[in-house]
Amino acid sequence: MTPRDLLARLVSIDSVNPDLVPGGNGEREIADFCARWFQERGFAAHRLERRPGRPSIVAVRKGTGGGKSLMLNGHVDTVGLAGYDGDPLEPVVEDGRMFGRGTFDMKGGIAAMMVAAARATGRPLRGDVIVACVADEEHGSSGTEEVLESFTADAAIVTEPSHLEVTLAHKGFVWFEVEIGGRAAHGSRPELGVDAIAKAGHFLVALEQLGHDLATGPQHPLLGTGTVHASLISGGEEASTYPASCRITLERRTVPGESPRRTEDELQAIIDRLEATVPDFSATLTRGLAREPFEADPDAEIVRTLVAALGEPPVVRAEPFWTDCALLDRAGIPCLLFGVDGAGAHAATEHVDLASLDRLTDVLTGTIAAFCA
């Protein structure tokens, strides 16, 4: 099966992440398909499904012994189908591009790594080849987290779309909730009330200043600087009442060297300063989900092997978004990101460049054969 044929089949399977879209189909159907596909080609297919209806498939072709193991990792879930221009589950080929939900993000990468693994293991290799088709990357990455509890490798490649450019770093993020306190009172009794929403304005101004300070501060050579922004705000009950609280959700995007603890400390410092200088200001900071930034060693063997298989001077890049590379790296698996060209991730129209799909498959095939030989 060619990568193009396989991609068309994968796109036709609804795998919308139900954590993003209530009632979404989830990964069960696409996991069943991938497991059968691998089994028909001599791989042992392991199904991991700690969360019912949210399976990941890990296909393994054992080596003859004495070689290095390589994991190929990609997510099979997609964002929602609503608002897509056309039928999102009907792959359409026009002018060398295939359109459909997930073609770019990231079933193109899934198809390439599946076909490459099958081709590269046509002859025995000394090292194990592990292909992880994981659930839930678009929301919480529970799939890769579950995989890493049972499987490891000497190196890994994540086939998220990268425009055939070698991606060696990406940002992390930390989410926070800030609860700003006030005092409820009738709107006619200002001497009794404390307006939590107005007090929140002081925090938002300070948050904007933090963003400016970050933007003009030290830069990572590939990623630039960290960022911060307010995402959600809510407060108050009715027009005639002073609001007793105001809640702000914010996101801090991080670069290597910026830990969740460091970002929490910088926000707490803002709150401490405001409590000391603004009358009746009080706030509580709560840290939520945190994902670490990622930075690969450019001299790692897997990076050098993939660049050699590429056969030309690579374009080295970084991504502003987070990927499962960070989880693999934290588990001690040297990795990088390398995937297809195209456009439209999460957009109303999405496509993959089919020449890049073929090129990715060839590069992955050569990388597997060389690394696991």
Buried (B, 14 or more C-beta within 10 A) or exposed (E): BEBBEBBBBBBBBBBBBBBBBEEBBBBBBBBBBBBEBBEEBEBEBBEBBEBEEBBBBBBBBBBEEEBBBBBBBBBBBBBBBEEBEEEBBEBBEEEEBBBBBBBBBBBBBBBBBBBBBBBBBEEEBEBBBBBBBBBBBBBBBBBBBBBBEEBBBBBBBBBBBBBBBBBBBBBBBBBBBBBBBBBBBEEEEEEEBBBBBBBBEBBBEBBEEBBEEBEEEEEBEBBBBBBBEBEEBEBBEEEEEBBBBBBBBBBBBBBBEBBBEEBBEBBBEBBEEBEEEBEBBBBEBEBEEBBBBBBBEBEBBBBBBBBEBBEEEBEBBBBEEBBBBBBBBEBEBBBBBBBBBBBBBEBEEBBBBBEBBBBBBBBBBBBBBBBBB
